[in-house]
Amino acid sequence: MIYNEKFEIQSDRRPTFDDVTAEVREIVKRSNIQNGTVLVYTGHTTCSVQIQEFSDGQTYWGTELIMQDLVNVLAKIVPTCTNEGQYLHPCQAHVDTAAKERQELASWSLNTDAHLRSVIMGRSVTIPIIDGHLELGEFGCIYFGDWDQVRARKRTVIVQVTGE
């Protein structure tokens, strides 16, 4: 049996991380699947899904400290895009097409870092379901991360439960 469900998250103009564990657990429960797997996926090319432990502390923005550490580490590998020409992408043709076809501002194309961070972190996780319970380990939580810093948007999380 396969069961699909989606839900939305509102991002901000900075890297954001939403703990979606409770939502995924509820979807697994609604699926009535007792043994199988759950795939948590995003089709957004500037977002990622990861499993991490909960951090007891937060920044003033409300970002869990372990997630801020992740942002800090990735910023060393992939510096935040601050101006045109910093990366090969976006080229002028991309900016022009985005403006013409999608009415996007040129500044919205300055999110190359978000695309690269998404590739590094991955856009999905698969978790075993045994006897109706997610096998996340003692401290595991499922986080939806949005790396885009150029605009806030509604994002979609896709959950697919497979099994019996």
C-alpha positions in Angstrom: 0.0 0.0 0.0 1.1 3.6 -0.7 -0.2 6.6 1.1 0.6 10.2 0.1 0.1 13.5 1.9 1.5 17.0 1.6 1.6 20.0 4.0 3.0 23.6 3.8 5.6 25.5 5.7 6.2 29.3 5.6 9.9 30.2 5.2 11.6 33.5 6.1 14.4 35.5 4.5 17.1 33.5 6.3 17.8 29.8 6.6 14.9 28.3 8.5 14.5 24.8 10.0 11.1 23.4 10.9 10.8 20.3 13.1 8.2 18.3 11.1 8.4 15.1 13.2 5.0 15.5 14.7 3.3 16.1 11.3 5.1 13.1 9.8 4.1 10.9 12.7 0.4 11.9 12.3 0.6 11.2 8.6 2.1 7.7 9.3 -0.8 7.1 11.8 -3.4 8.2 9.2 -1.9 5.8 6.7 -2.6 2.8 8.9 0.7 1.3 7.7 2.3 -0.7 10.4 5.5 -1.9 8.7 7.3 -0.1 5.9 9.0 3.1 5.2 8.1 6.8 5.1 9.8 9.2 2.6 9.9 12.9 3.5 10.8 14.9 0.5 10.9 18.4 -0.9 10.7 19.3 -4.6 12.2 22.8 -3.8 15.7 23.0 -5.1 16.8 25.4 -2.3 15.5 23.3 0.5 16.5 20.0 2.3 15.2 17.4 4.7 17.4 16.0 7.3 17.4 14.0 10.6 19.1 15.6 13.5 18.7 15.7 17.3 16.8 18.5 19.1 18.9 21.3 20.5 17.9 22.6 23.9 19.2 26.1 23.0 18.2 28.6 20.3 19.5 31.8 18.7 17.6 35.0 19.1 15.9 34.2 15.8 14.6 30.9 17.3 17.0 28.7 15.3 18.1 25.6 17.3 21.8 25.9 18.0 22.7 22.6 16.2 21.0 24.0 13.1 22.8 27.3 13.4 26.0 25.3 13.7 25.1 23.6 10.4 24.4 27.0 8.8 27.8 28.2 10.0 29.7 25.2 8.7 28.0 25.2 5.3 28.6 29.0 4.9 32.3 28.2 5.1 32.0 25.6 2.3 29.4 27.6 0.3 29.6 31.3 1.1 26.3 33.2 1.1 25.6 34.8 -2.3 25.7 38.5 -1.8 26.1 40.0 -5.3 25.9 39.2 -8.9 29.0 37.6 -10.4 30.0 35.8 -7.2 29.0 32.5 -8.7 28.6 31.5 -12.4 24.8 31.0 -11.7 22.7 33.0 -12.2 23.8 34.4 -15.6 22.0 37.3 -17.3 19.9 34.9 -19.4 18.6 33.2 -16.2 17.7 36.6 -14.6 16.0 37.8 -17.8 14.0 34.6 -18.2 13.0 34.6 -14.5 11.8 38.2 -14.8 9.9 37.6 -18.1 8.3 34.2 -17.4 7.9 34.3 -13.6 7.9 38.0 -12.8 10.8 37.5 -10.4 13.0 40.3 -9.2 16.7 40.1 -10.2 17.7 39.9 -6.6 15.7 36.7 -6.1 18.3 35.0 -8.4 21.0 35.6 -5.8 20.4 32.3 -4.1 23.0 30.1 -5.6 24.3 29.2 -2.1 20.9 27.8 -1.2 20.9 25.6 -4.3 24.4 24.3 -3.5 23.6 23.7 0.2 20.4 21.8 -0.8 22.5 19.5 -3.0 25.0 18.9 -0.2 22.3 18.2 2.5 19.9 16.3 0.3 16.2 16.8 -0.4 14.7 13.7 1.3 15.1 11.2 4.1 13.6 7.6 4.3 12.7 6.3 7.8 11.7 2.7 8.7 8.3 2.1 10.2 8.1 -0.9 12.6 4.9 -1.8 14.3 3.5 1.6 13.5 6.3 3.7 14.9 9.0 5.8 13.2 12.4 4.4 13.9 14.3 7.7 14.4 16.5 6.6 17.3 16.5 8.1 20.8 17.0 11.7 19.8 16.1 11.9 16.1 13.9 14.6 14.7 12.9 15.3 11.1 13.8 18.9 9.9 12.7 20.7 6.8 15.4 23.3 6.0 15.0 26.2 3.7 18.4 27.7 2.7 17.0 30.5 0.6 17.8 34.0 2.0 16.3 36.2 -0.8 12.6 35.9 -0.1 10.1 34.2 2.2 7.8 31.7 0.6 5.3 28.9 1.2 7.1 25.5 0.9 5.6 22.1 0.4 6.6 19.0 2.2 5.7 15.7 0.5 5.3 12.6 2.7 4.9 9.1 1.1 4.3 6.1 3.3 4.8 2.7 1.8 4.2 -0.7 3.4 1.5 -2.9 4.9 
